Amino acid sequence: MSVNDIHYNISVVSQKLDIPGLKPHCLRHTWITRKIIAGQPIEKVAEFVGDDPETIRKHYIQLTPDYLRSVVD
């Protein structure tokens, strides 16, 4: 399956489910965030998705409930 195939298939699903703006990056973002929330080490998640841990911390860690709870506490 090519990258174009993936984009096309996600576009079809997006239209069928009436989810405007659904892109492959949205699914990537959800997967990374859920792995962090589940307690996976950031280094492992970063390695798996081809990013460095600092990028993961910068773009994803602020979305976890523990991070948000720390703002309130």
Secondary structure, 3 states (H helix, E strand, C coil): CCHHHHHHHHHHHHHHCCCCCCCHHHHHHHHHHHHHHCCCCHHHHHHHHCCCHHHHHHHCHHHCHHHHHHHHC
